Amino acid sequence: MKFPGSVLVSLVLFVAETAAALCLSGAYRAAGDRMWQWLTLLFALLPCALVQLSLVFIHRDVSRDRPLVLLLHLLQLGPLVRCVEVFYIYFHAGRVEEPYVSITKKRQMPKDGYSEEIEKEVGQAEGKLCTHRSAFSRASVIQAFLGSAPQLTLQLYICVLQQEITAARSVFMVLSLLSIVYGALRCNILAIKIKYDDYDVSVKPAAYLCIFMWRSFEIATRVTVLVLFSSVLQIWTLPVVLVNFFGFFFYPWILFWQSKSPFPENIEKALSRVGTTIVLCLLTFLYAGINMFCWSAVQVKLNDPDLINKSQNWYRLTVYYMLRFIENAFLLLMWYIYKTDIYLYVCAPLLVLQLLVGYCMAVLFMLVFYQFCHPCKKLFSSSISEGLLSCFKFLCLICKPPKSTILTDKAEVKSENTDEAWSSSKTIDSQKGNPHQSVSCNA
């Protein structure tokens, strides 16, 4: 049975970040910065409440008679109780013979074009651990993009305005960045396991390293760009954030309305139509929050029974990174034009170059992951290099002028050349027919 290390990492990051947020909020209160205090508390407590809701929802605690667990969730101690339960199950597994086991069938990765199907017995303890791992993975994603990402942006913004990085604030920002990167990593792994649920997926350490580097560069540069832009053009920060957020929020709903599919009813049997709508809105809310800061490996598809788009769309990936790079470059340009005196001792061109190169490094690690380290790359209908090549060909075809226009231009140029040749030959003939003119010219 696999050691539940992911549960432990999620709990450590959750507790450390919450404790650091409370300490930093107390420091702001002592310094008299009430606004920073309340914003820090808001970005710390709101994701905590959402994490409790997600754990209760996945484990179906409302329909079970567990009042103590529900009380601890209300006291924001749900992750601690779940972690204790996980390790209790792990260390007591195998001591008592289980009354029944379930049999799962998984396919191995294809070798030489063939894929074997393997049956595996899964006991009750292992099934419970799998449920806990899944719940903590989803909780880590919620904590990362609805709490840690806004928190990191806020604290970096305060550092820029006050032109000071305290020890407490630096520790808190490091914890927030680690939480975001870990949440993005869990999002990638969840996407792989959901898309390839029929296969026995094994993620190697090289894949974890590529994802970690990819997400670190992408998120760090994105947060820095947003902070720099908001520090000089505060009035335009809200429109930029709202356009990004609501664009990604309504995108799955627009695709759902265009498909004219029936309203999904199979999310949870105990939920009414209103409850299902609330769950779907929360899902698209999380999806928009992820795409605000980095590429969402999980693509929401509301007309699918699993609510996930399982197809590998290289075009969407290419368009996202191209538009995000253009947006980052534009925001940096605006910062460079309108930068204030607080950046007097900052080499602005070098900083812009570093951020753009950092984003390119994120794209490079992403390409390495999909080309060489993806655990299911043998199942791709086309590799990332082939997909990007076809994307660029398609974009070049769009930018290329129509063929009829080219032929018309060529015909016009050809006719102009013919007219010039005819006029020049006519001039030569006229000169030959008038010897006096030629003599006078020679004279």
C-alpha positions as CSV (number, residue, x, y, z in Angstrom):
1,M,0.0,0.0,0.0
2,K,1.4,3.4,-1.0
3,F,2.4,5.8,1.7
4,P,0.0,8.8,1.8
5,G,2.7,11.4,1.4
6,S,0.5,13.7,-0.7
7,V,-2.0,14.0,2.2
8,L,0.8,14.9,4.6
9,V,2.3,17.6,2.2
10,S,-1.2,19.1,1.7
11,L,-1.8,19.3,5.4
12,V,1.6,20.8,6.2
13,L,1.2,23.5,3.5
14,F,-2.4,24.2,4.7
15,V,-1.4,24.6,8.4
16,A,1.8,26.5,7.8
17,E,0.2,29.0,5.4
18,T,-2.8,29.6,7.7
19,A,-0.6,30.1,10.7
20,A,1.7,32.5,8.8
21,A,-1.4,34.5,7.6
22,L,-2.7,34.9,11.1
23,C,0.7,36.0,12.4
24,L,1.2,38.5,9.6
25,S,-2.4,39.8,10.1
26,G,-1.5,40.5,13.7
27,A,1.6,42.3,12.7
28,Y,-0.4,44.5,10.3
29,R,-2.9,45.2,13.2
30,A,0.0,46.2,15.5
31,A,1.4,48.6,12.8
32,G,-2.1,50.2,12.3
33,D,-2.5,48.9,8.7
34,R,-6.2,47.9,9.0
35,M,-6.8,47.4,5.3
36,W,-3.9,45.0,4.8
37,Q,-4.9,43.2,8.0
38,W,-8.5,42.5,6.8
39,L,-7.4,41.6,3.2
40,T,-4.9,39.1,4.6
41,L,-7.5,37.5,6.8
42,L,-10.0,37.4,4.0
43,F,-7.6,35.6,1.6
44,A,-6.7,33.2,4.4
45,L,-10.2,32.3,5.8
46,L,-12.2,32.1,2.6
47,P,-10.2,29.2,1.1
48,C,-10.3,27.5,4.5
49,A,-14.1,27.5,4.4
50,L,-14.1,26.2,0.8
51,V,-11.6,23.4,1.7
52,Q,-13.9,22.3,4.5
53,L,-16.9,22.3,2.1
54,S,-15.0,20.2,-0.5
55,L,-13.9,17.6,2.1
56,V,-17.4,17.3,3.5
57,F,-18.9,17.1,0.0
58,I,-16.5,14.4,-1.3
59,H,-16.9,12.2,1.8
60,R,-20.7,12.8,1.9
61,D,-20.6,13.6,5.7
62,V,-23.9,15.4,5.6
63,S,-25.8,12.2,4.8
64,R,-23.8,10.2,7.4
65,D,-24.3,10.3,11.2
66,R,-21.0,12.0,12.1
67,P,-21.8,15.1,14.2
68,L,-18.3,15.3,15.7
69,V,-16.6,15.4,12.3
70,L,-19.0,18.1,11.1
71,L,-18.4,20.1,14.2
72,L,-14.6,19.9,13.6
73,H,-15.1,21.0,10.0
74,L,-17.1,24.1,11.3
75,L,-14.1,24.9,13.6
76,Q,-11.8,24.7,10.5
77,L,-10.1,21.6,11.8
78,G,-11.3,19.2,9.1
79,P,-8.0,18.6,7.3
80,L,-6.4,17.7,10.7
81,V,-9.1,15.1,11.4
82,R,-8.9,13.7,7.9
83,C,-5.1,13.4,8.1
84,V,-5.4,11.5,11.4
85,E,-8.0,9.2,9.9
86,V,-5.8,8.6,6.9
87,F,-2.7,7.5,8.9
88,Y,-4.9,5.4,11.3
89,I,-6.2,3.5,8.2
90,Y,-2.7,3.2,6.8
91,F,-1.0,1.8,9.9
92,H,-3.9,-0.6,10.8
93,A,-4.3,-1.9,7.2
94,G,-3.6,-5.7,7.0
95,R,-4.0,-6.4,10.7
96,V,-7.6,-7.5,10.3
97,E,-8.8,-9.5,7.4
98,E,-11.3,-7.6,5.3
99,P,-14.7,-9.1,4.6
100,Y,-14.6,-8.4,0.9
101,V,-12.5,-6.8,-1.8
102,S,-13.3,-5.2,-5.1
103,I,-11.6,-6.0,-8.3
104,T,-10.4,-3.3,-10.7
105,K,-9.2,-3.7,-14.2
106,K,-6.5,-1.4,-15.5
107,R,-4.6,-1.4,-18.8
108,Q,-0.8,-1.1,-19.0
109,M,0.9,1.4,-21.2
110,P,1.1,0.1,-24.7
111,K,4.3,-1.8,-25.6
112,D,5.0,-2.6,-29.3
113,G,1.4,-1.6,-30.0
114,Y,-0.1,-4.0,-27.5
115,S,-1.8,-3.2,-24.2
116,E,-2.4,-5.8,-21.5
117,E,-5.3,-5.6,-19.0
118,I,-4.4,-6.4,-15.4
119,E,-6.9,-7.2,-12.6
120,K,-6.1,-5.9,-9.2
121,E,-7.8,-6.6,-5.8
122,V,-8.5,-3.4,-3.9
123,G,-9.4,-3.8,-0.2
124,Q,-11.6,-1.4,1.8
125,A,-8.6,0.3,3.5
126,E,-6.9,1.0,0.1
127,G,-10.2,2.3,-1.3
128,K,-10.7,4.7,1.6
129,L,-7.1,5.9,1.2
130,C,-7.7,6.5,-2.5
131,T,-10.8,8.6,-1.6
132,H,-8.8,10.6,1.0
133,R,-5.9,11.3,-1.5
134,S,-8.4,12.5,-4.1
135,A,-10.2,14.7,-1.6
136,F,-6.9,16.3,-0.4
137,S,-5.7,16.8,-4.0
138,R,-8.9,18.8,-4.8
139,A,-8.5,20.7,-1.5
140,S,-4.9,21.6,-2.4
141,V,-6.1,23.0,-5.7
142,I,-8.8,25.1,-4.0
143,Q,-6.3,26.3,-1.4
144,A,-3.7,27.2,-4.0
145,F,-5.8,29.3,-6.5
146,L,-8.5,30.7,-4.4
147,G,-6.3,31.6,-1.4
148,S,-2.6,31.4,-1.9
149,A,-2.5,33.1,-5.4
150,P,-4.4,36.2,-4.3
151,Q,-2.5,36.2,-1.0
152,L,0.9,36.1,-2.8
153,T,-0.2,38.9,-5.1
154,L,-1.3,41.0,-2.2
155,Q,1.8,40.6,-0.1
156,L,4.1,41.3,-3.1
157,Y,2.1,44.4,-3.8
158,I,2.5,45.6,-0.2
159,C,6.3,45.0,-0.5
160,V,6.4,47.1,-3.6
161,L,4.4,50.0,-2.1
162,Q,6.3,50.0,1.2
163,Q,9.7,49.3,-0.5
164,E,10.4,46.8,2.2
165,I,10.5,43.0,2.5
166,T,10.2,41.9,6.1
167,A,11.2,38.4,7.3
168,A,7.7,37.4,8.2
169,R,6.4,38.6,4.8
170,S,9.1,36.8,2.8
171,V,8.4,33.5,4.6
172,F,4.7,33.9,4.0
173,M,5.3,34.6,0.3
174,V,7.6,31.6,-0.1
175,L,4.9,29.4,1.5
176,S,2.2,30.8,-0.7
177,L,4.3,30.2,-3.8
178,L,5.0,26.6,-2.8
179,S,1.3,26.1,-2.1
180,I,0.3,27.4,-5.6
181,V,3.0,25.3,-7.4
182,Y,1.9,22.2,-5.5
183,G,-1.7,22.9,-6.3
184,A,-0.9,23.3,-10.0
185,L,1.1,20.0,-9.8
186,R,-1.8,18.2,-8.2
187,C,-4.1,19.7,-10.9
188,N,-1.8,18.2,-13.6
189,I,-1.8,14.8,-12.0
190,L,-5.6,14.9,-11.5
191,A,-6.0,15.7,-15.2
192,I,-3.8,12.8,-16.3
193,K,-5.6,10.3,-14.0
194,I,-9.1,11.5,-15.0
195,K,-8.3,11.5,-18.8
196,Y,-6.6,8.1,-18.7
197,D,-8.7,6.4,-16.0
198,D,-8.6,3.0,-17.9
199,Y,-4.8,2.9,-17.7
200,D,-2.4,2.2,-14.8
201,V,-0.6,5.6,-14.7
202,S,2.8,5.8,-13.1
203,V,4.3,9.3,-12.8
204,K,8.1,9.3,-12.7
205,P,10.3,11.8,-10.7
206,A,11.5,13.5,-13.9
207,A,7.8,14.3,-14.7
208,Y,7.3,15.8,-11.2
209,L,10.5,17.9,-11.7
210,C,9.4,19.2,-15.1
211,I,5.9,20.1,-13.8
212,F,7.4,21.8,-10.7
213,M,9.8,24.0,-12.8
214,W,7.1,24.7,-15.4
215,R,4.6,25.9,-12.8
216,S,7.2,27.8,-10.8
217,F,8.3,30.0,-13.7
218,E,4.8,30.5,-15.0
219,I,3.2,31.5,-11.7
220,A,6.1,33.6,-10.4
221,T,6.3,35.7,-13.6
222,R,2.5,36.0,-13.8
223,V,2.2,37.3,-10.3
224,T,5.1,39.7,-10.7
225,V,3.7,41.1,-13.9
226,L,0.3,41.7,-12.3
227,V,1.9,43.4,-9.3
228,L,4.1,45.7,-11.4
229,F,1.1,46.8,-13.5
230,S,-1.2,47.4,-10.6
231,S,1.5,49.4,-8.7
232,V,1.5,52.1,-11.4
233,L,-2.0,51.9,-13.0
234,Q,-4.3,51.0,-10.1
235,I,-7.4,52.2,-11.9
236,W,-6.9,49.8,-14.7
237,T,-6.1,46.8,-12.5
238,L,-9.8,45.9,-11.8
239,P,-10.8,45.8,-15.5
240,V,-7.9,43.6,-16.4
241,V,-8.7,41.2,-13.6
242,L,-12.4,41.1,-14.3
243,V,-12.0,40.6,-18.1
244,N,-9.6,37.6,-17.4
245,F,-11.8,36.1,-14.7
246,F,-15.2,36.4,-16.2
247,G,-13.9,35.4,-19.7
248,F,-12.7,32.1,-18.3
249,F,-15.8,31.8,-16.0
250,F,-18.4,32.1,-18.8
251,Y,-16.4,30.2,-21.4
252,P,-17.5,26.7,-20.3
253,W,-21.1,27.9,-20.0
254,I,-21.0,29.4,-23.5
255,L,-19.8,26.1,-24.9
256,F,-22.5,24.3,-22.9
257,W,-25.3,26.6,-24.3
258,Q,-24.0,26.2,-27.8
259,S,-24.0,22.4,-27.6
260,K,-27.7,22.5,-26.6
261,S,-27.2,19.6,-24.2
262,P,-29.6,18.8,-21.3
263,F,-28.8,20.1,-17.9
264,P,-26.4,17.7,-16.1
265,E,-28.3,15.7,-13.4
266,N,-25.9,13.0,-12.4
267,I,-23.4,14.9,-10.3
268,E,-24.8,13.9,-7.0
269,K,-28.1,12.1,-6.4
270,A,-28.9,14.0,-3.2
271,L,-28.5,17.4,-4.9
272,S,-31.5,19.3,-6.3
273,R,-31.3,21.3,-9.5
274,V,-30.4,24.4,-7.5
275,G,-27.7,22.5,-5.7
276,T,-26.3,21.1,-8.9
277,T,-26.2,24.7,-10.4
278,I,-24.3,25.9,-7.3
279,V,-21.8,23.1,-7.6
280,L,-21.3,23.8,-11.3
281,C,-20.8,27.5,-10.6
282,L,-18.2,26.8,-8.0
283,L,-16.4,24.5,-10.4
284,T,-16.3,27.1,-13.1
285,F,-15.3,29.7,-10.5
286,L,-12.3,27.5,-9.5
287,Y,-11.5,27.0,-13.2
288,A,-11.4,30.7,-13.8
289,G,-9.3,31.2,-10.8
290,I,-6.7,28.7,-12.0
291,N,-6.6,30.2,-15.5
292,M,-6.0,33.7,-14.1
293,F,-2.5,32.6,-13.0
294,C,-1.6,29.6,-15.1
295,W,-2.8,27.1,-17.7
296,S,-5.5,24.8,-16.4
297,A,-4.6,21.2,-17.2
298,V,-8.2,20.2,-16.5
299,Q,-10.6,21.6,-19.1
300,V,-14.2,21.9,-17.9
301,K,-16.9,20.5,-20.2
302,L,-20.3,20.8,-18.7
303,N,-22.1,18.6,-21.2
304,D,-19.8,15.6,-20.4
305,P,-20.8,13.2,-17.7
306,D,-17.4,13.6,-16.0
307,L,-17.5,17.4,-16.5
308,I,-14.0,17.1,-17.9
309,N,-12.8,17.4,-21.5
310,K,-10.7,14.3,-22.0
311,S,-9.4,15.1,-25.5
312,Q,-5.9,16.6,-25.9
313,N,-6.3,19.9,-27.6
314,W,-3.0,21.4,-28.7
315,Y,-4.7,24.3,-30.4
316,R,-6.2,25.6,-27.2
317,L,-2.9,25.2,-25.4
318,T,-1.0,27.1,-28.0
319,V,-3.6,29.9,-28.2
320,Y,-3.6,30.3,-24.4
321,Y,0.2,30.7,-24.1
322,M,0.4,33.0,-27.1
323,L,-2.3,35.3,-25.8
324,R,-0.9,35.2,-22.2
325,F,2.6,36.1,-23.5
326,I,1.2,39.0,-25.5
327,E,-0.8,40.1,-22.4
328,N,2.2,39.9,-20.1
329,A,4.3,41.9,-22.6
330,F,1.6,44.6,-22.9
331,L,1.2,44.9,-19.2
332,L,5.0,45.2,-18.8
333,L,5.1,47.8,-21.5
334,M,2.5,49.9,-19.7
335,W,4.5,49.5,-16.5
336,Y,7.6,50.7,-18.3
337,I,5.9,53.7,-19.7
338,Y,4.1,54.8,-16.5
339,K,6.6,53.7,-13.8
340,T,6.9,56.0,-10.9
341,D,9.8,57.1,-8.7
342,I,9.7,54.0,-6.5
343,Y,11.4,52.2,-9.4
344,L,14.2,54.8,-9.6
345,Y,16.9,52.3,-8.7
346,V,15.5,49.4,-10.7
347,C,16.9,48.6,-14.2
348,A,13.5,48.5,-16.0
349,P,14.7,47.0,-19.3
350,L,16.6,44.2,-17.6
351,L,13.6,43.4,-15.3
352,V,11.2,43.2,-18.4
353,L,13.7,41.0,-20.2
354,Q,14.0,38.7,-17.2
355,L,10.3,38.3,-16.8
356,L,9.7,37.6,-20.5
357,V,12.6,35.0,-20.5
358,G,11.1,33.5,-17.3
359,Y,7.8,33.0,-19.0
360,C,9.6,31.5,-22.0
361,M,11.4,29.1,-19.6
362,A,8.0,28.0,-18.3
363,V,6.9,27.2,-21.9
364,L,10.2,25.3,-22.5
365,F,9.7,23.1,-19.4
366,M,6.1,22.5,-20.5
367,L,7.2,21.3,-23.9
368,V,9.8,19.0,-22.4
369,F,7.1,17.5,-20.1
370,Y,4.6,16.8,-22.9
371,Q,7.3,15.6,-25.4
372,F,9.5,13.4,-23.1
373,C,8.1,13.0,-19.5
374,H,4.4,12.7,-19.8
375,P,3.4,9.3,-18.4
376,C,0.8,8.7,-21.2
377,K,2.7,10.1,-24.2
378,K,2.3,6.8,-26.0
379,L,-1.4,7.3,-26.1
380,F,-1.2,10.7,-27.8
381,S,-2.6,10.8,-31.3
382,S,0.1,13.4,-32.1
383,S,3.1,14.7,-30.2
384,I,3.4,18.2,-28.8
385,S,5.9,19.1,-31.5
386,E,3.6,17.9,-34.3
387,G,0.6,19.7,-32.7
388,L,2.5,23.0,-32.4
389,L,3.7,22.7,-35.9
390,S,0.2,22.2,-37.2
391,C,-1.0,25.1,-35.0
392,F,1.7,27.5,-36.5
393,K,0.8,26.3,-40.0
394,F,-2.8,27.1,-39.3
395,L,-2.0,30.5,-37.9
396,C,0.3,31.3,-40.9
397,L,-2.5,30.2,-43.2
398,I,-4.9,32.7,-41.5
399,C,-2.4,35.5,-41.7
400,K,-1.5,34.8,-45.3
401,P,-3.5,36.8,-47.9
402,P,-5.9,34.9,-50.2
403,K,-4.6,33.3,-53.3
404,S,-6.9,35.4,-55.6
405,T,-5.5,38.6,-54.2
406,I,-2.0,37.4,-54.9
407,L,-2.9,36.4,-58.5
408,T,-4.5,39.8,-59.0
409,D,-1.5,41.6,-57.7
410,K,0.8,39.6,-59.9
411,A,-1.4,40.3,-63.0
412,E,-1.4,44.0,-62.2
413,V,2.4,44.0,-61.9
414,K,2.8,42.0,-65.1
415,S,0.5,44.4,-67.0
416,E,2.5,47.4,-65.7
417,N,5.7,45.8,-66.8
418,T,4.2,45.1,-70.3
419,D,3.1,48.7,-70.6
420,E,6.5,50.0,-69.7
421,A,8.2,47.6,-72.1
422,W,5.8,48.7,-74.9
423,S,6.4,52.4,-74.3
424,S,10.1,52.0,-74.1
425,S,10.2,50.0,-77.4
426,K,8.0,52.7,-79.0
427,T,10.4,55.4,-78.0
428,I,13.4,53.5,-79.4
429,D,11.6,53.0,-82.7
430,S,10.7,56.7,-82.9
431,Q,14.3,57.6,-82.3
432,K,15.4,55.3,-85.2
433,G,12.9,56.9,-87.6
434,N,14.2,60.5,-86.9
435,P,17.9,60.7,-87.8
436,H,18.1,64.4,-87.1
437,Q,17.1,63.8,-83.5
438,S,19.8,61.2,-83.2
439,V,22.4,63.4,-84.8
440,S,21.5,66.3,-82.6
441,C,21.8,64.0,-79.6
442,N,25.2,62.8,-80.7
443,A,26.3,66.4,-81.1
